Amino acid sequence: MTEAGVNPEPEAVDRGKQYPADDITVSFDADRCRHFGECVRGLPEVFDAGRRPWIDPGGAPAEQVAEVIRRCPSGALQYRLRNGQGEVGDEVTSVTQLPTGQILLRGRLTVQTGSGARSETRMAACGCGSSASAPYCDGACTPTEARG
């Protein structure tokens, strides 16, 4: 780690559609997005669902873009700075279950998937057992099913 909260070898940023700018590259994995809206509320000049492309990472300074991306609870948004550095998860892992059943995790996570282990910093995990993308939540359940 070369500076607080930054990982010199990000792997998650290489997943999803890439949106490059001079100082930052943003990636978006639509399959993981649960539409919490932290991005569009946090930096609407960069994240605008009514515009195509909907992400313009050059619309604000790179550190502001990175700060808003770190708010994305599902991990659908990732970033890599121009120097190749990406996000490092929180030192202490936190787990929060939402009333809708989703389980939000933050930290330095190792997630076991059907394709093997993946490093993550944020994710929305399935809390109902219905997700075709388990352990990730894909929104397959209804809130009633999630609560049991």
N, C-alpha and C positions, 0 to 999 in steps of 0.2 A: 504494500500500500504506500503510495507516494504522497497523498494528502488525505485529510479526513473525509471519510465517506466515499472514497474512490478506489476502484479496483483496476490494476493495470491490465488484466486479462479478462475482459467481459466476454461471456459466451451468449447470454440471453439476447443481447442486442442484435445478433445475427439471425434471429427468428422473426418472421413477419415481414411486412412491407417496409422498405427503407425510404426515409425522407432526409436527404442530406442538405446541409448548409455549410457555410465556411468554417464555423467553429464547433458544430455539433451535428451528429447524425441521430435521428430519432427513428425507432422502429415501432411498428404497431402490429400486434397479433390479434386480428379480428375475432378469432375463435375464443380468445381468453377474455375479451372485453365483456363486462357485465353492466356497462353503462352507468357507473356510479356518478360520472359527470365532473369529477375533480378537475379534469383537464380543461373543459370548455368554460367552467366557472373560474378557474384559476388564471387562465391566460387566453382569453378569447381571440386576441390578435394572432395567436399561433394555432389554436385548436378551434376550428369553426366547422361544425357538422354540415352547414349549408353551403360550404364552398368546396370546390374540387381543384386541386387536392385539398383535403380537409385539414392537413397539417402543413404549416409553413414555419419550419424551425428557424428561419432567418428573421421572423417577425418580432423577435425579442432577443436580448443578450443570452448567450448560451447558458450561463449559470441560472438565470431565471427559468429558462425552459427545463433545465435539469431539476430544479427545485419543484416545479409543478409535476413533472413526471414522477418524482419520488412520492408524490401524494396518491398516485394511481394504485388503489388497493389490490386490483387483480393482477398487476404485473403485465398487462397487455401493452403498456407503453414502456419502452426501454430507451436508453441513450448511450452514446459514446462520444466523448469530447474529441476534438481535433487531434490531441496528443495520444489518442487510443484508450484513454481511461474511461471506465464506466463505473456504475454504482456498486458499492459494497453494502451489504445488508447491515441492519442494526446489530450491535454486539449482543444484545439481549433479545431473544425471540419472543414475540408477542402473538397470542392466539385469541381471536374474538369471534364468537358465533353470533351471526345476525338472526333476527326473528324469521327471516326468509329461509334459514337453514344453511346458508353459505358460511364457511369458516374462513376468516381472513387471517393470513399468517404474514408476519414481517420478521426479517432477520437474515442470518446467513444460513439459508436452507439448502438441504440436499433432498430432492424429491425423487422418489422411485417411481418410474413410469414403465409402461410396457416396452419402451425403447431404451431403458436403462436409467441411470441416475442423471439428474439435471441440477445444476446450481441455480438457485433463485434468490431474489431478495424480497419479493412480494408475491402473494398469490391468493386467489379465491379458491378454496378447496370445496369439493362436493361434500355436503352434509346429509344428503338424502339417499345416496347409493344409486341414483338413476342416471348419472352422467355417463355419456359415451366417451368422454374425455378424461375420466377419472385418472388421477386424483383431482384434476381441475374441475371446477364447476362449469357446466355448459348451459345452465339455466333450464335443464330438462324437467325439473320438478315444479310444482306450484307451491306457493307458500303454505297451503294446507298440508300437502304431502310432506313438506320439509319438517313441519312441527310434529307430525305423527298423529 
